[in-house]
Amino acid sequence: MQENNVTSVNEFFLLGFKVGQNCRIFLFFLLLMIYCAIICGNLLIIALVSTSKNLHTPMYFFISQLSISDILLPTNIVPNMLHILLKNGAAISFIGCMAQIYFFCTAEGYECLLLTVMSYDRYVAICNPLHYVSIMTRLFYVNLNILFWFLCFCNAFGYIFSASRLKFCWPNIIDHFFCDIVPLMEISCSDTFPLNLQMCLLSFPLLIIPSIIIVISYGNIVRAVLQIQSNICRQKAFSTCSSHLTVVSIFYLTLFSVYILPANEQTSEVNKIMSLLYTVFTPLINPIIYSFRNKDIKKAVQETIQKYLQSEDFV
């Protein structure tokens, strides 16, 4: 690429989805309804965990934090994606693009770490139940959560610092529905090796190592549960992990398919669909899984409704 084609850019143009007008309108209303459901569902879980004393446990604290992450991620992406659908592609400022990358990296990195400590929580509860209370103290899991947020904010800052130093060539068109690091590097004219190296190095503490810890934790859980003689106790032990295991499977499968598999094995449209899964549909599925498959959440909802009805009758 010639030097005179390299320039600083003030904005990028996001292509969004290459579909017809009717399909774009359908996607607009579908994603709008999904976004509203995400906000309502996750806010409900946060409210229930905050107000119900029965849910003041480490696991439900982590679930409420997962809901915060599930609100942050789609809020960072969906409103602008709806604008892109209406306009059949739209521009985003350079600062806006960096902000999207920052909050995206923060939310995704945090969810990787959070799902890991949630698997450890299940491991301690099943494999070492007598020491659960002494290990998973409130001071421990609250401080751990603060540390996770701090690490992810710092990690995301490192990403945007490296991304902001890239030089770009015209046309400054990103074939995606949000500013992601990989498609941003594809239109860069400068050397992307340092950023690629940074992504590879940070994938170990944020993606590879957490995945290994989760696999080891559930391997020990399965081994411990299979040693239980009673079928009823065995099913009860598995049921306490099923919701989390479902969330982990959906999240990591989609994440690995986008960032770990070779880029030449999937088209840009397939990449967009997979990105849509973990940025929009996973935050929608998480509260559904934890509410419909969780007796404690159902009980908290019923108690809240009963309290509300009783207060109305009293008035």
N, C-alpha and C positions, 0 to 999 in steps of 0.2 A: 504494500500500500504506500503510495507516495505521501510525502510529508505534508504537501499542501492540502491533502484531503483530510488530514487530521485536524480537528478543531474542538474547542470547548463547546458544550451544548448546555442550553438553558432548560430544555424539556425533552421528553421522549414521547413517542406516539405508540400507545398500546392497541394492538389490533383486536384483541378480544377473541370472540368465537366467529369463525367463518361460516355462518349459516344464513338462511333467508330471513326476511323481515318477520314473517309469521312465527318462525321458530324463536327469533330473538325476543319477540313480545311474550311468547309462552315462557321462555327462560327467565325473563324479567320478573313476571308475576310469581313464578315458581320459587325463584331465589329470594324474592321479597318475603313471601310467606315463610320460607325456611328460616330466613334471618330473624323474623319476628318470633318464630317458634324457638329458635336458639336462645334469644335474649330472655324470653319468658321462662323457658324450661330451666335454664341455668340460674337465673335470678331466684326462681322458686327453691332450688336446691340450696343456694346460699342462705336464703331466708330461713328455711327449715333447719339447717345445721346450726344457724346462729341462735335460733329461738327455742328449739327443742332440746331439753336436757338429756334425753335418751340418745341424742346424736353427738354428744360432746365426747367423742372418742377420737383417737388418732386417725383411723381410717376415714371417718366422715369429715374430719378436718381436711384431709388430703383431697377428698372428693369435692369439698367446697372450693379449695384452691384450684382444682382442675376446672371447675366451672368458671372461675375468674379468668383462667387462661383461655377457655372456650368462648368467652365473651370478647376478650381482647383480640384474638386472632381473626374471626370473621368481621368484627367491627373495623379492623384495619384494612380489610380487603373488599368486603361485599358492597358497601355504599358506592365506592368508585367503580366496581364491576357493574353495578346496575346502571351507572352513568354511561359506561362504555357500551352496554347493550342498547341503550336508547339511542346513542349517537353512532352506533356501528363503528366503534373505535373512537378513542379520545386521547388528548394530550395530557401528560402529567409533568409537572415541573421537576427539575433536577432535585430540588430539596424534598419535594413530595415523594419522589422515587426513593431517595435515601431513607426517608422516614418510614416508608412502607417496609423496606428491607430491614430496618432496625427493629421495628415492633414484630415483624414476622419471625426474625431470628430469635428474638427474646422469647416469644410465646412457644415456638417449636422446641427450642433448647430447654426451656423450663418444663415442658410437658414430658420430654425424654427423661429428665432427672426425676420428676415427680412420679411417673409411672414406675420407675426403678425403686424408689423408696416405698411405694405402695406394695410392690411385690415383696420387698423385704419385710414389711409390716405383716403381710399374710404368712410369710415364712416363720416369723417369730411366733405369731399367734397359733400356728398349727404344730410346728416342730419344737417349740420351746415355750409352751403356754404358761408354765409356772413362773417364768421370769419376764413375761410380757410386760407387766405393769412397771417393773423396775427398769426395763430397757426402753420402752416407748413412753417416756415421761413427757409431760407437756413442754417442759423447758427444752428437751431434746428435739422434738419434732417442730416446734415453733422456730427455734434458732436455725434448724436445718432448712426450713422453708425460706427464711430470710436470706440464708447463704445462697440457696438456689437462685432466688430472684437477683441477688447481687452479681453472682457469677454470670448469669445469662444477660444481664444488662451490659456488663463489661465485655462479654464475648461478642454481643451484637455491635457494640461500639467499634470493636476491632474490625468487624466485617465492613461496616460502612466507611471506616477510615481508609481501608484498602480499596473499596469499590469507588470511592469518591476521587481517588487518584488516577483512575483509568482514563484514557483518552478515547474519544469516539469519532467515528466517521459518519458522514451522511450517506444514506438516509438513516436517521436515528429512530428506527422502527423496531419495537420489541414485539415479537410474535407470542404474546401471552396476555392474560387478563389482569396481571398485577406485576409489579417490579420484583422479580426474583433474581438472585445472583447469577444463576446459570445462563438464562437468556440475555442478561446484561453483559456477561463476558463474551457471548457470541457476537455481539455487535461492536465490541471494543477493538480498536486498532493497536493498542499498546500490548505489551507483554503481560499475559494473564497468569504466567507461571507462579509468581509470588502469591496471588490470591488462591490459585488452585492448591498450592502447597499448604496454605493456611487452612483451607477447607478440609484437606486430608488430615492434617494434624489435629484439628479440633473435632473431627468426626470420631476420633478414638475416645476422648473423655465424655463426649455428648451423645454418641450414637452406638459405637461398637462396644465399649465397656459396659454401658447400661444394658445393652442387649444381652451380653454374656451374663451379667448379674441376674437378670430376669430369668434366663434359661436355667441357671444354676438353682435359683430360688425355687422355681416351679418343679425342677427335677427332684429336689429334696422334699417338696410338698407332696408330690405324687408318690414318692417312695414311702413317706410317713403315713399317708392316707391308706395306701394299699396294705399296710401292716395292721390297720384297725380291723378287728374281728367283726364288729357289728355293721351290717349293711346300712342301717339307719344313720349311725354315727358317721359312716364313710360318706354317705350322700350329703349329710349336713356339712361336713368339712369341705367337700368339693363345691357345694353351693355358695360358700363364703368367698370362693375364689373365682367363680365362673364369670361374674360381671366384670371384674378387673381383667381377667384373662381375655375376654372378648374385646374389651377396649384396647388392650395392648396389641392384640393380633391385628385389628383393623388399622391402628395407627402406624405400627412398624412396617406392615406389609406395603402400605401405600407410600410411606416415606422411603423405604428401601428401593421401591420400584422407580422412583423419580430420581433419587440422588446417588444410588449405589450402582444400579444397572447401567451398562454402557449406553450413552446417548444415541448411538447409531442404531440401537435395537428398537427404538420407539419413535414414532412420528411426533411432530409438535402437537397435533390434536390429541393423541393418546396421552402425551405428557400433561396437557391441560386438563383432561378428564381425571387423571390420577391426582393432579394438584387440587382439583375441585373436591375430591373425596376427602382429603385430610384438612383442607382449609374451611370447608362448608359442611359437608355431610357428617364428618366425625364429631364436630361440636354439637350437631343435632342429635346424633345417635347416643352420645355419652349420657346425657340426662335421662333419655328414654330407657337405656339399659339399667341405670342405677335406680330408677324409680319403679319401673314395672317389674323388675326382677329382684326387688329388695323389700323385705317385709318391714324393716325398720323405717324406711322412707314412707311406705304406704301407711304405717301406723301413725307416723308424725303428721302426715297429710290429714288423716281422719281426725286426729286430736285437734288439729288447727281448725278444721271445719266445724267440729263440735263446739269448740270454744267460741268461734265466731257466731254460730247459731244461738248459743246460750246467751251471749252478750246482746244479741238482737232481741231475743225474747225478754230479757230483763229490761231493756229500754222500752 
